[in-house]
Amino acid sequence: MKSLEELKKLREKLQSDTKLRAADGIKVIVGMGTCGIAAGAREVMAALMEEVKKRGLAGVVFQQTGCIGMCEKEVLVDIILPGAPRITYGNVRPSDAGRLVAEHVINGQIVKDLVVAKSV
């Protein structure tokens, strides 16, 4: 840090990122077990968070979870809309973030080619 202004900008960015992890409403859960991280879960989560932030969406919660036993399907992402079933997406890449946010989070449409499970 070279100035107080740089420090303030960093604080604002971190506070914004923290809000994405603490809001109420839509939940986006990314598998962050060892297998998920090795498959690129950190990059997928960052891409999803950036997409939500870019679109100015409020009320989206980001969470992490450990391994759920479908290592061959990593990176796994669950999206839960209020009043809708939990949808688990597999083999998710950072390039899928825009489509998942636009189609599922915003429009409530399941991205069928990435679905690996649906829970009621």
Secondary structure, 3 states (H helix, E strand, C coil): CCCHHHHHHHHHHHHHHHHHCCCCCEEEEEECCHHHHHHCHHHHHHHHHHHHHHCCCCCEEEEEECCCCCHHHCCCEEEECCCCCEEEECCCCHHHHHHHHHHHHHCCCCCHHHEEEEEC
